[in-house]
Amino acid sequence: MESQKQSGPEPPIKVSTINCIDLSNPDIGESVALLKQACLDCGFFYVVNHGISQEFMDEVFAQSKKFFYLPLNEKLKVLRNEKHRGYTPMFDEFLDPDNQVHVGDYKEGYYIGVDVPENDPESEKPFNGPNVWPADGVLPGWRQTMEKFHHEALEVGKAVSRIIALALDLEVDFFDKPEVLGKPIATLRLLHYEDQFSDPAKGIYGAGAHSDFGFITLLATDDVMGLQICKDKDAKPQIWEYVTPIKGAFIVNLGDMLERWSNCMFKSTLHRVLGNGQDRYSIAYFVEPNHDCLVECLPTCKTEKSPPKFPQIRYSTYLSQRYKDTHANLSVYDKHQA
């Protein structure tokens, strides 16, 4: 007999099995095969032995919590600006507007990008500019911790991109070029999900169903379950599977731009976060190409039978539109800054 729909959390859903890539594995062929299978199958995989120590990961999480513990009026002093730097309050994001009818994501966040001084001509570009930081007196050492993590996570992202290049039959350094990841748009985002119960029947989610916008995302999480993936977004009904947190590992997923770049050979996957009544913390690191990178079908991903499915597009044009579509207009916060 079919169970009735109840408010509160959905019943337990099965746990997904996804491949694990060991970045210290000397057998690069094995890593390429595992990654390629993951990219064709579900667009998600784990990365371990990535070079960032567990002690430092723990410190980054501890510092992230210190920020989110601050009173709201303190956090609003570093409110997100037009360059997507700083604090994003609860409900700032609507990742799944079709289903999130009344309220946005039950999460707050903090964006940290590549720091570009205001007097640098490069700061005129979207997503470029100086970072926004809490005052040192409020959170001593916080900035230094986040800057170090930003730098180290980028190296992990580049290491993963080399395996992706080989999996796509490209030169190993294809994505290392200056016009791709040489001067990337790389964004660190600290996230805190409130201790709410999600209820998909009422459109209430920690994070609504979405696929990421860009190239790849590295995600570190605490031990609270919440992340779910849907391997076939066209299935009716959609089948959702939990991704288990693994201590010290990054969960890596492909973004829409890599799907586009690979002519839909590799796929970006629908995912969401369901709250289970516990606070949950995660750290997302979005690895994106250079602003001026022209994304067009990769040479190894087109054939006579499978010609390019998308026109060429400049990366910053694409990314700007995706952010505009999913974030609240900054004018809604004017009353907080009066």
Secondary structure as UniProt FT lines:
FT   STRAND          20..22
FT   TURN            23..24
FT   HELIX           28..41
FT   STRAND          44..48
FT   HELIX           54..68
FT   HELIX           72..75
FT   HELIX           76..78
FT   TURN            82..83
FT   STRAND          86..88
FT   TURN            90..91
FT   TURN            97..99
FT   STRAND          107..112
FT   TURN            118..119
FT   HELIX           121..124
FT   TURN            126..127
FT   TURN            136..138
FT   TURN            140..141
FT   HELIX           142..167
FT   TURN            168..169
FT   TURN            172..173
FT   HELIX           174..176
FT   HELIX           178..182
FT   STRAND          185..193
FT   HELIX           200..202
FT   STRAND          207..210
FT   STRAND          216..221
FT   STRAND          227..230
FT   TURN            233..234
FT   STRAND          241..242
FT   TURN            247..248
FT   STRAND          250..254
FT   HELIX           256..261
FT   TURN            262..264
FT   STRAND          270..273
FT   STRAND          280..288
FT   TURN            291..292
FT   STRAND          294..295
FT   HELIX           299..301
FT   STRAND          313..314
FT   HELIX           315..326
FT   HELIX           330..337
//
